[in-house]
Amino acid sequence: MTLFQQAIQWLNDPLNWTNPGGIFDRLVEHLRISAAAVLLGCLIAWPLGLWLGHRRRGGGAVITVSNVTLAVPTLSLLTLISLTALGIGQTAVILALTVFAIPPLLANAYTGLREVDPQVRDAARGMGLSGWQMLWRVELPLSVPYLAAGFRTAAVQVVATAALAALVAGGGLGEIISEGFGLGINVAGGQIIAGGLLVAGLALLVEGTFAVVERLVTPRPLRRARGMRRAGATAANV
């Protein structure tokens, strides 16, 4: 029997789903950790990105923060945070994953406001809108598609990376993989493959779900405009 067949057999066992520490329990942990990290990232990145985009300043800083953050190895950050007073566990994992959620959230929030047509801003000023009113009533609604795109990217990255939480006792679906390696690949090779399939499947599900959400919150004129820009960029590259 191949490892893939063993994985299918392992997934077909109801006890592996319902037992304490089984798939359902690990899935709930994985989603809780991921959701907390993404939401915390939103609380940090969105206000900063929207403010910088509204002021039309700080583009270099946004790029620098994104590049530096993405350059940090995930496992190293998880280990370093776990060695602080927080210790190992879900709190340390959530903070580490938040660091990786911030770059796409920050960059897209900043870009969303920077992409607002200057003529729209001028018209809003002509109507007597203050800076806060312009941000809340004009710029923010127009940047929603960019915010949704950043949220989608951050969610997928965090869900995929959260599998490493098992290495610092953080729980999640990665525990299934870790336990399999503990038993040995000859004994639990199917469990290891099954854990990998579960993580990949969850990431794809999150990607597909938020792709639909992103499309729904993007007005049709903006969809066409973005589609035309992509087509133009493709033609230019050709």
C-alpha positions in Angstrom: 0.0 0.0 0.0 1.4 3.4 -1.0 1.6 6.3 1.4 -1.2 8.1 -0.4 -3.4 5.1 0.0 -2.5 4.9 3.7 -3.4 8.6 4.0 -6.9 8.0 2.4 -7.4 5.1 4.7 -6.4 7.2 7.8 -8.8 10.0 6.7 -11.6 7.5 6.2 -11.4 6.3 9.8 -14.1 8.1 11.8 -12.2 7.8 15.1 -9.4 10.0 13.6 -12.0 12.7 13.2 -13.9 12.5 16.5 -11.4 11.3 19.1 -9.9 13.9 21.5 -7.1 15.6 19.6 -8.5 14.3 16.4 -9.1 16.2 13.1 -12.1 18.2 14.3 -10.3 19.4 17.4 -7.2 20.3 15.5 -9.2 22.1 12.8 -10.9 24.3 15.4 -7.5 25.1 16.9 -6.1 25.9 13.5 -9.0 28.2 12.6 -9.0 29.9 16.0 -5.2 30.6 15.8 -5.4 31.8 12.2 -8.5 34.0 12.7 -6.9 35.7 15.8 -3.7 36.4 13.9 -5.4 37.9 10.8 -7.8 40.0 12.9 -5.0 41.3 15.0 -3.1 42.1 11.8 -6.1 44.0 10.6 -6.2 46.1 13.8 -2.6 47.0 13.3 -2.1 47.3 9.5 -5.4 48.8 8.3 -5.5 52.0 10.4 -1.8 52.7 9.6 -2.1 51.9 5.9 -5.3 53.9 5.5 -3.8 56.9 7.3 -0.6 56.8 5.2 -2.6 56.3 2.0 -4.8 59.2 2.8 -1.8 61.4 3.5 -0.2 60.1 0.4 3.0 59.6 2.3 5.1 56.7 3.6 5.2 54.5 0.5 8.9 53.7 1.0 8.2 52.8 4.6 5.4 50.5 3.7 7.6 48.7 1.1 10.4 48.4 3.6 8.2 47.0 6.4 6.7 44.4 3.9 10.1 43.3 2.6 11.7 43.0 6.0 8.8 41.1 7.4 8.7 38.7 4.6 12.4 38.1 4.8 12.1 36.8 8.4 12.1 33.0 8.5 8.8 31.7 10.0 10.3 29.0 12.2 12.9 31.4 13.5 10.3 34.0 14.6 8.2 31.3 16.2 11.1 30.0 18.1 12.3 33.5 19.3 8.9 34.6 20.5 8.5 31.3 22.3 11.7 32.0 24.2 10.3 35.2 25.6 8.2 35.6 28.7 5.2 34.5 26.6 6.6 31.0 26.5 5.4 28.3 24.1 1.8 27.9 23.2 -0.9 29.6 21.1 -0.2 33.2 22.3 3.3 33.1 20.9 2.0 31.5 17.7 -0.7 34.1 17.2 1.9 37.0 17.6 4.3 35.4 15.2 1.6 34.8 12.6 0.4 38.4 13.0 3.8 39.5 11.8 3.3 37.6 8.6 -0.3 38.9 8.2 0.6 42.5 8.4 2.5 43.0 5.0 -0.3 42.2 2.6 -2.9 44.0 4.8 -0.7 47.1 5.1 0.4 47.2 1.5 -3.1 46.8 0.1 -4.7 49.3 2.5 -2.1 51.9 1.4 -2.4 51.1 -2.3 -6.2 51.2 -2.1 -6.2 54.8 -1.0 -3.4 55.8 -3.3 -5.3 54.5 -6.3 -8.3 56.7 -5.7 -8.7 59.0 -8.7 -7.4 62.5 -7.8 -10.4 64.0 -9.6 -12.7 62.2 -7.2 -10.7 63.8 -4.3 -11.0 67.2 -5.9 -14.7 66.8 -6.4 -15.1 65.8 -2.7 -13.1 68.9 -1.6 -15.3 71.1 -3.8 -18.3 69.7 -2.0 -16.8 70.9 1.3 -15.9 67.5 2.7 -13.3 67.6 5.5 -10.3 65.3 5.4 -12.0 62.8 7.8 -15.3 62.9 5.8 -13.3 62.3 2.5 -11.6 59.3 4.0 -14.7 57.8 5.5 -17.3 58.6 2.7 -15.2 58.6 -0.4 -11.7 57.0 -0.2 -12.6 54.1 2.1 -15.5 52.7 0.1 -13.4 52.9 -3.1 -10.6 51.0 -1.4 -12.7 48.1 -0.2 -11.7 45.8 -3.1 -8.0 46.3 -2.2 -8.7 45.7 1.5 -10.5 42.5 0.5 -7.5 41.4 -1.6 -5.1 42.0 1.2 -7.3 40.1 3.7 -7.5 37.2 1.3 -3.7 37.0 0.8 -3.1 37.4 4.6 -5.7 34.7 5.4 -4.2 32.2 3.0 -0.6 32.8 4.2 -1.5 32.5 7.8 -3.6 29.4 7.4 -0.8 27.7 5.5 1.9 28.9 7.9 -0.1 28.0 11.1 0.8 24.3 10.5 4.2 25.2 12.0 2.5 26.0 15.3 2.8 22.4 16.3 6.6 22.8 16.6 6.1 25.2 19.6 3.1 23.4 21.2 0.6 25.8 19.5 -1.9 23.2 18.3 -3.6 23.1 14.9 -3.5 20.7 12.1 0.2 20.6 12.2 0.0 18.5 15.3 -1.2 15.6 13.1 1.9 15.9 11.0 4.2 16.3 14.0 2.7 13.3 15.8 3.1 11.2 12.6 6.8 12.1 12.5 7.1 11.2 16.1 5.8 7.7 15.4 8.1 7.4 12.4 7.4 7.5 8.7 7.3 3.7 8.4 4.6 3.5 11.0 2.6 6.7 10.4 3.5 7.8 6.9 -0.2 7.9 5.9 -1.0 10.2 8.9 1.8 12.6 7.8 0.5 12.8 4.3 -3.1 13.1 5.6 -2.1 16.0 7.7 -0.4 17.7 4.8 -3.5 17.2 2.7 -5.7 18.7 5.4 -3.6 21.8 5.6 -3.4 22.2 1.8 -7.1 21.6 1.5 -8.0 24.2 4.1 -5.7 26.8 2.5 -7.3 26.2 -0.9 -10.8 26.5 0.7 -9.9 29.8 2.3 -8.4 31.0 -1.0 -11.6 30.1 -2.9 -13.9 31.5 -0.3 -12.2 34.9 -0.1 -11.7 35.1 -3.8 -15.5 35.0 -4.1 -15.9 37.6 -1.4 -13.3 39.9 -3.1 -15.3 39.6 -6.3 -18.6 40.4 -4.6 -17.3 43.5 -2.9 -15.7 44.9 -6.1 -18.1 47.0 -8.1 -18.5 45.9 -11.7 -16.8 49.1 -13.2 -13.8 48.5 -11.0 -13.7 44.8 -12.0 -13.6 45.9 -15.7 -11.0 48.5 -15.1 -8.7 46.1 -13.2 -9.2 43.5 -15.9 -8.2 45.9 -18.5 -5.1 46.9 -16.6 -4.1 43.2 -16.3 -4.7 42.6 -20.0 -2.6 45.7 -20.8 0.2 44.5 -18.6 0.1 41.1 -20.2 0.2 42.5 -23.7 3.1 44.8 -22.7 5.1 41.8 -21.3 4.5 39.9 -24.5 
